[in-house]
Amino acid sequence: MEIMAKTKHLNETATVRFAEYENGRVAIQLLDCETGEPLTVATVNLPDIPLSKDHHTFIKDWSENEGMLACLVREGIVEDTGIRQATGYVEAALCKWTVRAQWECQKGA
């Protein structure tokens, strides 16, 4: 699926790829549409923090990913739950995948 990736450091069309961290949690990657090379990883893996619900993930919305949460919400990939998880000096946003994202992830499996 292609989206318009507009963040502090990105302003281009990107391909969304659902991958997997070593612990089985889903990672959302953005790839260059033409080359397939990675642009960024939109998620952050917090393995010590339990995720009580399926189809939830933590979005990295700081540093080089500033603006990522708004981008993914605007493009219909995730819904912001409003819950934040402290991780070091920053907070990760707990988000629920949209039905569109769940379908895309299953389609790619």
DSSP file (Angstrom, degrees, kcal/mol; ACC not computed):
  #  RESIDUE AA STRUCTURE BP1 BP2  ACC     N-H-->O    O-->H-N    N-H-->O    O-->H-N    TCO  KAPPA ALPHA  PHI   PSI    X-CA   Y-CA   Z-CA
    1    1 A M              0   0    0      0, 0.0    15,-3.3     0, 0.0     2,-0.4   0.000 360.0 360.0 360.0 138.1    0.0    0.0    0.0
    2    2 A E  E     +A   15   0A   0     13,-0.2     2,-0.3    11,-0.0    13,-0.2  -0.821 360.0 175.3-104.5 142.5    1.3    3.4   -0.9
    3    3 A I  E     -A   14   0A   0     11,-2.7    11,-2.9    -2,-0.4     2,-0.9  -0.906  39.5-106.0-135.0 164.1    0.9    6.5    1.3
    4    4 A M  E     -A   13   0A   0     -2,-0.3     2,-1.0     9,-0.2     9,-0.2  -0.857  36.6-152.9 -90.5 108.9    2.0   10.1    1.3
    5    5 A A  E     +A   12   0A   0      7,-2.8     7,-1.7    -2,-0.9     2,-0.6  -0.727  22.7 169.6 -89.9  99.9    4.7   10.2    4.0
    6    6 A K  E     +A   11   0A   0     -2,-1.0     2,-0.2     5,-0.2     5,-0.2  -0.922  17.4 133.3-114.9 107.0    4.8   13.7    5.4
    7    7 A T  S    S-     0   0    0      3,-2.4    60,-0.2    -2,-0.6    59,-0.1  -0.693  73.7 -77.8-132.9-172.5    6.9   14.0    8.6
    8    8 A K  S    S+     0   0    0     58,-3.0    59,-0.1    -2,-0.2    57,-0.1   0.861 132.4  22.2 -59.2 -35.1    9.6   16.4    9.7
    9    9 A H  S    S+     0   0    0     55,-0.4     2,-0.4    57,-0.3    -1,-0.2   0.421 118.2  64.8-116.2  -0.9   12.2   14.7    7.6
   10   10 A L        +     0   0    0     54,-0.0    -3,-2.4     2,-0.0    -1,-0.0  -0.954  37.5 160.3-124.3 144.4   10.1   12.9    4.9
   11   11 A N  E     +A    6   0A   0     -2,-0.4     2,-0.3    -5,-0.2    -5,-0.2  -0.394  48.5  90.4-156.5  70.4    7.8   14.3    2.2
   12   12 A E  E    S-A    5   0A   0     -7,-1.7    -7,-2.8    -9,-0.0     2,-0.3  -0.977  80.1 -83.0-157.9 164.5    7.4   11.6   -0.4
   13   13 A T  E     -A    4   0A   0     -2,-0.3    20,-0.8    -9,-0.2     2,-0.3  -0.602  52.1-175.4 -74.5 134.9    5.2    8.7   -1.5
   14   14 A A  E     -AB   3  32A   0    -11,-2.9   -11,-2.7    -2,-0.3     2,-0.5  -0.949  26.6-122.5-134.2 152.3    6.2    5.6    0.4
   15   15 A T  E     -AB   2  31A   0     16,-2.6    16,-2.8    -2,-0.3     2,-0.5  -0.820  26.7-136.2 -91.9 131.5    5.3    1.9    0.4
   16   16 A V  E     - B   0  30A   0    -15,-3.3     2,-0.4    -2,-0.5    14,-0.2  -0.761  23.3-173.4 -88.2 129.6    4.0    0.6    3.7
   17   17 A R  E     - B   0  29A   0     12,-2.7    12,-3.1    -2,-0.5     2,-0.7  -0.990  16.6-146.5-125.7 131.0    5.5   -2.8    4.6
   18   18 A F  E     + B   0  28A   0     -2,-0.4    10,-0.2    10,-0.2     2,-0.2  -0.869  31.4 163.8 -96.3 118.4    4.4   -4.9    7.6
   19   19 A A  E     - B   0  27A   0      8,-2.9     8,-1.9    -2,-0.7     2,-0.4  -0.454  30.6-111.2-118.7-168.0    7.4   -6.8    9.0
   20   20 A E  E     - B   0  26A   0      6,-0.3     6,-0.2    -2,-0.2     2,-0.1  -0.994  12.0-137.5-138.1 134.0    8.0   -8.6   12.3
   21   21 A Y    >   -     0   0    0      4,-3.3     3,-2.1    -2,-0.4     6,-0.1  -0.354  42.8 -97.6 -74.8 167.3   10.3   -7.9   15.2
   22   22 A E  T 3  S+     0   0    0      1,-0.3    -1,-0.1     2,-0.1    -2,-0.0   0.785 124.6  55.9 -59.1 -28.1   12.1  -10.9   16.8
   23   23 A N  T 3  S-     0   0    0      2,-0.1    -1,-0.3     1,-0.0     3,-0.1   0.352 122.6-103.4 -89.3   8.0    9.4  -11.2   19.5
   24   24 A G  S <  S+     0   0    0     -3,-2.1    -2,-0.1     1,-0.3     2,-0.1   0.326  77.0 134.8  92.8  -8.1    6.6  -11.5   16.9
   25   25 A R        -     0   0    0      1,-0.1    -4,-3.3    -5,-0.1    -1,-0.3  -0.428  60.7-104.2 -73.5 152.3    5.3   -8.0   17.2
   26   26 A V  E     -B   20   0A   0     30,-0.3     2,-0.4    -6,-0.2    -6,-0.3  -0.578  29.1-158.5 -83.1 136.2    4.5   -6.2   14.0
   27   27 A A  E     -B   19   0A   0     -8,-1.9    -8,-2.9    -2,-0.3     2,-0.6  -0.902   8.2-145.7-107.8 140.4    6.8   -3.5   12.7
   28   28 A I  E     -B   18   0A   0     -2,-0.4    14,-3.0   -10,-0.2    15,-0.8  -0.939  22.1-174.8-108.0 117.3    5.6   -0.9   10.2
   29   29 A Q  E     -BC  17  41A   0    -12,-3.1   -12,-2.7    -2,-0.6     2,-0.5  -0.829  18.0-144.9-110.3 148.6    8.3    0.1    7.7
   30   30 A L  E     -BC  16  40A   0     10,-2.9     9,-3.4    -2,-0.3    10,-1.6  -0.970  22.4-169.4-112.1 128.1    8.2    2.8    5.1
   31   31 A L  E     -BC  15  38A   0    -16,-2.8   -16,-2.6    -2,-0.5     2,-0.2  -0.839  32.0 -97.9-117.4 151.1   10.1    2.0    1.9
   32   32 A D  E  >  -B   14   0A   0      5,-3.3     4,-2.2    -2,-0.3   -18,-0.2  -0.503  32.2-139.2 -63.2 128.3   11.1    4.1   -1.1
   33   33 A C  T  4 S+     0   0    0    -20,-0.8    -1,-0.1    -2,-0.2   -19,-0.1   0.825  96.9  39.6 -63.2 -32.6    8.4    3.4   -3.8
   34   34 A E  T  4 S+     0   0    0      1,-0.1    -1,-0.2     3,-0.1   -20,-0.0   0.896 130.1  22.6 -86.4 -42.3   11.0    3.2   -6.7
   35   35 A T  T  4 S-     0   0    0      2,-0.1    -2,-0.2     0, 0.0    -1,-0.1   0.680  88.9-131.6-101.3 -19.8   13.9    1.4   -5.1
   36   36 A G     <  +     0   0    0     -4,-2.2    -3,-0.1     1,-0.3     3,-0.1   0.495  57.0 145.6  78.8   2.5   12.3   -0.5   -2.2
   37   37 A E        -     0   0    0      1,-0.1    -5,-3.3    -6,-0.1    -1,-0.3  -0.457  58.0 -95.8 -74.0 147.2   15.0    0.8    0.1
   38   38 A P  E     +C   31   0A   0      0, 0.0    -7,-0.3     0, 0.0    -1,-0.1  -0.370  37.1 177.7 -64.8 135.7   14.0    1.5    3.7
   39   39 A L  E     -     0   0A   0     -9,-3.4     2,-0.3     1,-0.4    -8,-0.2   0.774  64.5 -37.0 -98.6 -44.8   13.1    5.1    4.5
   40   40 A T  E     -C   30   0A   0    -10,-1.6   -10,-2.9    25,-0.0     2,-0.5  -0.978  48.3-112.0-168.8 165.2   12.2    4.6    8.2
   41   41 A V  E     -C   29   0A   0     -2,-0.3   -12,-0.2   -12,-0.2    19,-0.1  -0.972  22.4-163.6-108.7 123.4   10.6    2.3   10.7
   42   42 A A        +     0   0    0    -14,-3.0    18,-2.6    -2,-0.5     2,-0.2   0.695  66.6  63.3 -81.2 -20.3    7.4    3.9   12.0
   43   43 A T  B     -D   59   0B   0    -15,-0.8     2,-0.4    16,-0.3    16,-0.2  -0.538  66.1-146.0-103.6 167.2    7.0    1.6   15.1
   44   44 A V        -     0   0    0     14,-2.1     2,-0.7    -2,-0.2    14,-0.5  -0.999  17.1-132.8-131.9 136.3    9.1    1.0   18.2
   45   45 A N        +     0   0    0     -2,-0.4     3,-0.1    12,-0.1   -18,-0.0  -0.797  22.8 177.7 -92.0 117.2    9.4   -2.4   19.8
   46   46 A L    >   +     0   0    0     -2,-0.7     3,-2.0     3,-0.2    -1,-0.0  -0.737   4.2 175.8-115.6  79.3    8.9   -2.2   23.6
   47   47 A P  T 3  S+     0   0    0      0, 0.0    -1,-0.1     0, 0.0     4,-0.1   0.724  75.1  57.2 -63.7 -23.3    9.1   -5.9   24.5
   48   48 A D  T 3  S+     0   0    0     -3,-0.1    -2,-0.0     2,-0.1    -3,-0.0   0.557  93.2  79.1 -84.1  -6.1    8.9   -5.4   28.2
   49   49 A I  S <  S-     0   0    0     -3,-2.0    -3,-0.2    36,-0.0     2,-0.1  -0.899  83.5-131.7-103.4 116.7    5.5   -3.6   27.9
   50   50 A P        -     0   0    0      0, 0.0     2,-0.7     0, 0.0    -2,-0.1  -0.387   7.0-147.7 -69.0 142.4    2.6   -6.0   27.4
   51   51 A L        -     0   0    0      1,-0.1     5,-0.1    -4,-0.1    -2,-0.0  -0.942  11.3-170.4-106.8 110.1    0.2   -5.4   24.6
   52   52 A S        +     0   0    0     -2,-0.7     2,-0.4     2,-0.1    -1,-0.1   0.637  64.9  54.8 -79.7 -12.7   -3.1   -6.6   25.9
   53   53 A K  S >  S-     0   0    0     -3,-0.1     3,-0.6     1,-0.0     2,-0.1  -0.925  82.6-115.6-124.8 146.8   -5.0   -6.3   22.6
   54   54 A D  T 3  S+     0   0    0     -2,-0.4     3,-0.1     1,-0.2    -2,-0.1  -0.353  96.6  30.7 -68.1 156.8   -4.3   -7.7   19.1
   55   55 A H  T 3  S+     0   0    0      1,-0.2    42,-3.0    41,-0.1     2,-0.3   0.814  90.2 123.6  63.6  34.4   -3.7   -5.2   16.4
   56   56 A H  E <   + E   0  96B   0     -3,-0.6     2,-0.3    40,-0.2   -30,-0.3  -0.922  31.0 168.5-120.2 151.1   -2.0   -2.6   18.6
   57   57 A T  E     - E   0  95B   0     38,-2.5    38,-3.2    -2,-0.3     2,-0.5  -0.978  35.0-110.4-154.4 161.0    1.5   -1.2   18.2
   58   58 A F  E     - E   0  94B   0    -14,-0.5   -14,-2.1    -2,-0.3     2,-0.4  -0.865  29.9-147.9 -99.0 129.3    3.7    1.6   19.5
   59   59 A I  E     -DE  43  93B   0     34,-2.8    34,-1.7    -2,-0.5     2,-0.7  -0.824   9.3-135.6 -99.3 133.4    4.4    4.4   17.1
   60   60 A K        +     0   0    0    -18,-2.6     8,-0.2    -2,-0.4    32,-0.1  -0.793  32.0 166.4 -86.9 113.2    7.7    6.3   17.2
   61   61 A D        +     0   0    0     -2,-0.7     6,-0.4    30,-0.4     2,-0.3  -0.177  45.4  79.3-123.5  38.3    6.9   10.0   16.9
   62   62 A W  S >  S+     0   0    0      4,-0.2     3,-2.4     5,-0.0     6,-0.1  -0.864  83.3   4.9-137.6 171.7   10.1   11.6   18.0
   63   63 A S  G >  S-     0   0    0      1,-0.3     3,-1.7    -2,-0.3   -55,-0.1  -0.268 134.9  -1.0  54.2-127.9   13.6   12.5   16.5
   64   64 A E  G 3  S+     0   0    0      1,-0.3   -55,-0.4   -56,-0.1    -1,-0.3   0.647 137.7  56.2 -67.6 -12.7   13.7   11.5   12.8
   65   65 A N  G X  S+     0   0    0     -3,-2.4     3,-2.7   -57,-0.1     4,-0.3   0.245  71.5 143.2-101.1  11.4   10.1   10.2   13.0
   66   66 A E  T <  S+     0   0    0     -3,-1.7   -58,-3.0     1,-0.3   -57,-0.3  -0.322  73.5  23.1 -56.1 126.0    8.6   13.5   14.3
   67   67 A G  T 3> S+     0   0    0     -6,-0.4     4,-2.0   -60,-0.2    -1,-0.3   0.339  87.5 117.4  97.5  -4.7    5.2   13.7   12.7
   68   68 A M  H <> S+     0   0    0     -3,-2.7     4,-2.8     1,-0.2     5,-0.2   0.894  71.6  54.0 -64.1 -41.4    4.9   10.0   12.0
   69   69 A L  H  > S+     0   0    0     -4,-0.3     4,-2.3     1,-0.2     5,-0.2   0.950 110.6  45.5 -59.3 -49.9    1.8    9.5   14.2
   70   70 A A  H  > S+     0   0    0      1,-0.2     4,-2.8     2,-0.2    -1,-0.2   0.891 112.9  52.6 -60.4 -39.7   -0.1   12.3   12.4
   71   71 A C  H  X S+     0   0    0     -4,-2.0     4,-2.2     2,-0.2    -2,-0.2   0.941 111.2  44.4 -60.7 -50.0    1.0   10.8    9.1
   72   72 A L  H  <>S+     0   0    0     -4,-2.8     5,-2.8     2,-0.2     6,-1.1   0.848 115.3  48.2 -68.8 -34.0   -0.2    7.3    9.8
   73   73 A V  H ><5S+     0   0    0     -4,-2.3     3,-1.5    -5,-0.2    -1,-0.2   0.948 112.4  48.9 -67.3 -48.3   -3.5    8.5   11.3
   74   74 A R  H 3<5S+     0   0    0     -4,-2.8    -2,-0.2     1,-0.3    -1,-0.2   0.857 111.8  49.5 -59.1 -37.3   -4.1   10.8    8.3
   75   75 A E  T 3<5S-     0   0    0     -4,-2.2    -1,-0.3    -5,-0.2    -2,-0.2   0.420 116.0-113.8 -86.9   1.9   -3.4    7.9    5.9
   76   76 A G  T < 5S+     0   0    0     -3,-1.5    25,-0.4     2,-0.2    24,-0.2   0.781  82.9 117.3  77.0  27.2   -5.7    5.5    7.6
   77   77 A I  S   <S+     0   0    0     -5,-2.8    21,-2.3     1,-0.3     2,-0.3   0.857  77.9  11.4 -92.3 -42.6   -3.1    3.1    8.9
   78   78 A V  E     -F   97   0B   0     -6,-1.1     2,-0.4    19,-0.3    -1,-0.3  -0.905  60.5-137.4-133.7 161.5   -3.6    3.5   12.7
   79   79 A E  E     -F   96   0B   0     17,-3.1    17,-2.6    -2,-0.3     2,-0.4  -0.983  29.5-123.7-115.7 131.3   -6.0    5.1   15.2
   80   80 A D  E     -F   95   0B   0     -2,-0.4    15,-0.2    15,-0.2    14,-0.0  -0.618  16.9-165.3 -76.5 124.5   -4.5    6.9   18.1
   81   81 A T  E     -     0   0B   0     13,-1.8    -1,-0.2    -2,-0.4    14,-0.1   0.634  36.9-122.9 -82.3 -14.4   -5.7    5.5   21.4
   82   82 A G  E    S+     0   0B   0     12,-0.4     2,-0.4     1,-0.3    13,-0.1   0.378  72.6 126.4  85.6  -4.4   -4.5    8.5   23.3
   83   83 A I  E     -F   94   0B   0     11,-0.5    11,-2.8     2,-0.0     2,-0.4  -0.726  42.1-164.1 -90.3 134.9   -2.3    6.3   25.5
   84   84 A R  E     -F   93   0B   0     -2,-0.4     2,-0.5     9,-0.2     9,-0.2  -0.936   7.3-154.0-120.6 143.8    1.4    7.0   25.8
   85   85 A Q  E     -F   92   0B   0      7,-2.7     7,-2.9    -2,-0.4     2,-0.1  -0.969  19.9-128.4-118.9 120.4    4.1    4.8   27.1
   86   86 A A  E     +F   91   0B   0     -2,-0.5     2,-0.3     5,-0.2     5,-0.2  -0.429  30.1 173.2 -65.5 137.6    7.3    6.3   28.6
   87   87 A T  E >   -F   90   0B   0      3,-3.0     3,-1.5    -2,-0.1     2,-0.4  -0.801  63.0 -50.4-147.3 100.9   10.5    4.9   27.1
   88   88 A G  T 3  S-     0   0    0     -2,-0.3    -1,-0.1     1,-0.2    -2,-0.0  -0.572 121.1 -20.1  68.4-127.4   13.6    6.7   28.2
   89   89 A Y  T 3  S+     0   0    0     -2,-0.4    -1,-0.2    -3,-0.1     2,-0.2   0.347 131.2  56.6 -94.5   4.8   13.1   10.5   27.8
   90   90 A V  E <  S- F   0  87B   0     -3,-1.5    -3,-3.0    -5,-0.0     2,-0.4  -0.704  74.9-122.4-128.0 176.7   10.3   10.2   25.3
   91   91 A E  E     - F   0  86B   0     -5,-0.2   -30,-0.4    -2,-0.2     2,-0.4  -0.988  14.1-144.4-127.1 136.5    6.8    8.6   25.0
   92   92 A A  E     - F   0  85B   0     -7,-2.9    -7,-2.7    -2,-0.4     2,-0.5  -0.783  22.3-124.1 -95.4 142.1    5.6    6.1   22.4
   93   93 A A  E     -EF  59  84B   0    -34,-1.7   -34,-2.8    -2,-0.4     2,-0.6  -0.751  15.7-138.0 -88.9 124.3    2.0    6.4   21.2
   94   94 A L  E     +EF  58  83B   0    -11,-2.8   -13,-1.8    -2,-0.5   -11,-0.5  -0.718  33.3 179.3 -80.5 123.7   -0.1    3.2   21.6
   95   95 A C  E     -EF  57  80B   0    -38,-3.2   -38,-2.5    -2,-0.6     2,-0.4  -0.906  26.7-135.4-128.5 154.2   -2.1    2.9   18.4
   96   96 A K  E     -EF  56  79B   0    -17,-2.6   -17,-3.1    -2,-0.3   -40,-0.2  -0.889  30.2-117.0-104.7 137.3   -4.7    0.4   17.0
   97   97 A W  E     - F   0  78B   0    -42,-3.0   -19,-0.3    -2,-0.4     2,-0.1  -0.424  29.4-121.4 -67.8 146.8   -4.4   -0.7   13.4
   98   98 A T     >  -     0   0    0    -21,-2.3     4,-2.4   -22,-0.1     5,-0.2  -0.389  27.9-104.4 -78.3 167.5   -7.3    0.3   11.2
   99   99 A V  H  > S+     0   0    0      1,-0.2     4,-2.4     2,-0.2     5,-0.2   0.886 124.2  56.5 -59.7 -38.2   -9.2   -2.4    9.4
  100  100 A R  H  > S+     0   0    0    -24,-0.2     4,-2.3     1,-0.2    -1,-0.2   0.924 108.2  46.0 -59.0 -45.8   -7.4   -1.4    6.2
  101  101 A A  H  > S+     0   0    0    -25,-0.4     4,-2.6   -24,-0.2    -2,-0.2   0.893 111.0  52.4 -66.7 -39.9   -4.0   -2.0    7.9
  102  102 A Q  H  X S+     0   0    0     -4,-2.4     4,-2.2     1,-0.2    -1,-0.2   0.911 111.2  47.6 -61.6 -41.7   -5.1   -5.3    9.3
  103  103 A W  H  X S+     0   0    0     -4,-2.4     4,-2.4     2,-0.2    -2,-0.2   0.922 112.3  48.7 -65.2 -44.5   -6.2   -6.4    5.8
  104  104 A E  H  X S+     0   0    0     -4,-2.3     4,-1.8     1,-0.2    -2,-0.2   0.894 111.6  50.0 -63.1 -40.2   -2.9   -5.3    4.3
  105  105 A C  H  X S+     0   0    0     -4,-2.6     4,-0.7     1,-0.2    -1,-0.2   0.922 113.1  45.3 -65.1 -44.0   -0.9   -7.1    6.9
  106  106 A Q  H >< S+     0   0    0     -4,-2.2     3,-0.7     1,-0.2    -2,-0.2   0.871 110.1  55.3 -66.7 -36.8   -2.8  -10.3    6.5
  107  107 A K  H 3< S+     0   0    0     -4,-2.4    -1,-0.2     1,-0.2    -2,-0.2   0.867 108.3  48.8 -64.1 -36.0   -2.6  -10.0    2.7
  108  108 A G  H 3<        0   0    0     -4,-1.8    -1,-0.2     1,-0.2    -2,-0.2   0.607 360.0 360.0 -80.2 -11.7    1.2   -9.8    2.9
  109  109 A A    <<        0   0    0     -3,-0.7    -1,-0.2    -4,-0.7    -2,-0.1   0.476 360.0 360.0 -75.4 360.0    1.5  -12.8    5.2
